[in-house]
Amino acid sequence: MRYAILSDIHGNLEALTAVLHALAAERIDRLLCLGDVVGYGADPSACLERLRAREAMTAAGNHDLACVGKLDVNGFNDAARAAVVWTRAQLSIADVDALRRFPLTVTVEPFTLVHGSLRHPQRFEYLVDAAQVVDTLTTCRTLLCLAGHTHLPCFIEFDRGQRRLMRMVTHPQPMADLAYEDAPDARRYLINPGSVGQPRDGDPRASFVVVDTERRRVSFHRTPYDVLAAQQKIRQAGLPEFLAARLAMGR
């Protein structure tokens, strides 16, 4: 099967629309989302509806839960808190119900989906150092662990027996057609698709991943979108200027 892996859409309808258009040529069987569908951007409801229409299996992100009162926003920065307050006022009853139903982790063989870290899913840790990655991949019970949250695309191979990272591929290295072994007793793999709606690796294009489980291949993709339109909506909504400006920088 061919799976599309999306994460961190953050209410950016222009970016999500561009990704879904790009996926039309990829013969996708199923769409998986790693959370943070809402927050920051100006189209939370429309993004949720697009995912519902495609029956996307979605894990909860910290912004998703904060926007329905299931996560304290005291740890959020000022711009993120302002976006949460604004987003709450935009959500329909159906939107709130959908966000409340997002689970912290999802298992869809051969994948485990989580927004942050598997060792403490409810804490939404950033997987930014080797020890955290090793802990998460040691905890993971499936061959492939899908995690978002950092907005940084990466592919990591882990040797279970030696408890060490064997391979790490990140932007701007070539990230197309990466192979993985079907060896669940010996290997684990971490795949972070980067962010659809707010990339932070210096490339403003929307980021997503396609996994072909028959060929055992992982391909990272980037697609341009109408950044100016997304920025204009953020400004018209009265959201913090930083949330609009950063889209053009990919930071």
C-alpha positions in Angstrom: 0.0 0.0 0.0 0.9 3.6 -0.5 0.5 6.0 2.5 0.7 9.8 2.6 2.1 11.1 5.9 1.2 14.6 6.8 1.9 16.6 10.0 1.7 20.1 11.4 -0.8 21.6 9.0 -1.6 24.4 11.4 -4.6 25.8 9.8 -2.8 26.6 6.5 -5.4 25.7 3.9 -3.3 26.9 1.0 -0.5 24.6 2.0 -2.8 21.6 2.6 -4.6 22.2 -0.7 -1.3 22.2 -2.6 -0.2 18.9 -0.8 -3.5 17.2 -1.6 -3.2 18.3 -5.2 0.3 16.9 -5.4 -0.9 13.6 -3.8 -3.4 13.1 -6.6 -0.5 11.9 -8.8 0.9 9.6 -6.1 -1.8 6.8 -6.1 -2.3 7.0 -2.4 -4.3 4.3 -0.6 -4.5 6.0 2.8 -3.8 9.3 4.5 -2.2 9.5 7.9 -1.8 12.7 9.9 0.5 13.2 13.0 -1.4 16.1 14.5 -1.5 19.9 14.9 -4.1 20.2 12.2 -5.0 23.6 13.8 -3.3 26.5 15.5 -1.3 29.4 14.0 -3.1 29.5 10.6 -6.3 31.1 9.6 -8.3 28.1 8.3 -8.7 25.6 11.1 -12.2 24.4 10.2 -11.5 24.0 6.5 -8.3 22.0 7.2 -10.2 19.7 9.5 -12.9 19.2 6.9 -10.4 18.3 4.2 -9.0 15.6 6.5 -12.4 14.3 7.4 -13.4 14.1 3.8 -10.4 11.8 3.1 -11.0 9.8 6.3 -7.5 10.6 7.5 -6.3 8.7 10.6 -5.0 11.4 12.9 -3.0 11.5 16.1 -3.5 14.4 18.5 -1.1 17.4 18.5 -0.5 19.8 21.3 -2.3 22.6 19.5 -5.2 20.4 18.7 -5.8 19.6 22.3 -5.1 23.2 23.5 -7.7 24.5 21.2 -10.4 22.3 22.8 -9.2 22.9 26.4 -7.5 19.6 26.9 -4.0 21.0 27.3 -2.8 24.0 29.4 -1.4 26.8 27.2 0.9 28.2 29.9 3.8 26.6 28.2 3.0 28.2 24.8 4.7 31.4 23.6 2.6 34.5 23.2 1.9 34.1 19.5 0.9 30.4 20.0 -1.5 31.4 22.9 -3.0 34.1 20.8 -3.6 31.7 18.0 -5.2 29.2 20.3 -7.7 31.8 21.7 -8.5 32.9 18.1 -8.9 29.3 16.8 -11.3 28.3 19.6 -13.7 31.0 18.4 -13.6 29.6 14.9 -14.4 25.9 15.6 -17.8 24.4 15.0 -19.3 21.8 17.3 -18.2 19.1 14.9 -14.7 20.5 14.8 -14.4 20.4 18.6 -15.8 16.9 18.7 -13.3 15.7 16.1 -10.3 17.3 17.9 -11.4 15.8 21.2 -11.5 12.4 19.7 -7.9 12.5 18.3 -5.9 9.8 20.3 -2.4 10.5 21.6 -1.1 7.5 19.6 -2.4 5.4 16.7 -1.3 2.0 15.5 -1.8 1.2 11.9 0.5 -1.7 11.0 3.4 -1.2 10.2 3.1 2.3 11.7 2.8 3.9 15.1 1.7 7.5 14.9 2.5 10.1 17.6 2.9 13.8 17.5 5.9 14.1 19.8 7.5 11.2 21.7 6.3 7.7 22.4 8.0 7.7 25.8 5.7 10.4 27.1 3.0 11.1 24.4 1.0 13.4 26.7 4.0 15.7 27.3 4.6 16.5 23.6 8.4 16.2 23.8 10.5 17.3 20.8 12.7 14.6 19.5 15.8 16.7 19.1 18.6 14.6 20.5 19.8 11.0 20.1 18.8 9.8 23.6 15.2 10.9 23.0 15.1 9.2 19.6 16.6 6.0 21.1 14.0 6.0 23.9 11.1 6.4 21.5 12.3 3.8 19.1 12.9 1.4 21.9 9.3 1.9 23.1 7.8 1.6 19.6 6.2 -1.8 18.9 5.9 -1.4 15.2 8.6 -1.3 12.5 7.9 2.4 11.6 7.4 5.2 14.0 5.9 8.4 12.6 6.4 11.5 14.6 6.0 15.2 13.9 6.1 18.3 16.2 9.6 19.6 15.3 8.5 20.7 11.8 11.8 19.2 10.6 11.8 16.3 8.1 14.1 13.4 9.0 14.5 9.6 8.5 16.4 7.6 11.1 17.3 3.9 11.3 17.8 2.2 14.7 19.5 -1.1 15.5 17.5 -2.7 18.3 20.2 -5.2 19.3 23.0 -2.6 19.6 20.6 0.2 20.7 22.3 2.7 18.4 21.3 4.9 15.5 22.5 3.5 12.2 21.5 6.1 9.7 20.1 9.7 9.8 18.9 11.6 6.8 17.8 15.2 7.1 17.2 18.2 4.9 19.0 19.3 2.7 20.3 15.8 2.0 18.6 13.8 -0.8 15.4 12.3 0.7 13.8 10.5 -2.2 13.3 6.7 -2.4 14.9 5.8 0.9 14.9 2.1 1.6 14.0 0.3 4.8 14.3 -3.3 5.9 11.3 -5.4 6.8 13.1 -6.6 9.9 11.0 -5.8 13.0 13.1 -7.9 15.3 16.3 -6.0 14.3 15.3 -2.6 13.2 13.1 0.4 13.9 12.7 3.5 11.8 11.6 7.1 12.7 10.0 9.1 10.0 9.2 12.8 10.5 7.5 14.2 7.4 8.2 17.8 8.4 5.4 20.4 8.3 2.7 21.0 5.8 1.7 24.4 7.1 4.7 25.9 8.8 8.1 24.4 7.8 11.1 25.3 9.9 14.0 24.0 8.0 14.6 27.0 5.9 12.5 25.8 2.9 9.1 27.4 2.9 7.5 24.8 0.7 5.0 22.4 2.2 6.6 19.1 3.3 5.1 15.6 3.3 6.1 11.9 2.9 4.9 9.0 0.8 5.6 5.5 2.2 5.2 2.5 -0.2 5.0 -0.6 2.1 5.3 -3.1 -0.8 8.5 -1.6 -2.1 9.6 -0.6 1.4 10.5 2.9 0.2 10.1 6.3 1.8 10.1 9.5 -0.2 10.0 13.0 1.1 8.3 15.6 -1.0 8.2 19.4 -1.1 5.5 21.4 -2.9 5.1 25.2 -3.3 1.9 26.9 -2.3 0.4 30.4 -2.2 2.3 31.8 0.8 1.1 35.3 0.1 -2.6 34.2 0.4 -1.9 32.3 3.6 -0.1 35.4 5.0 -2.9 37.7 4.0 -5.5 35.6 5.8 -3.5 35.5 9.0 -3.2 39.3 8.9 -6.8 39.8 8.2 -7.7 37.6 11.1 -5.7 39.9 13.4 -3.3 37.1 14.4 0.3 38.0 15.4 2.4 39.3 12.5 5.1 36.8 13.3 2.9 33.9 12.3 2.5 35.4 8.8 6.1 36.6 8.3 7.7 33.3 9.2 5.8 31.4 6.4 8.0 33.1 3.7 11.2 32.2 5.6 10.4 28.6 6.4 11.4 29.2 10.0 
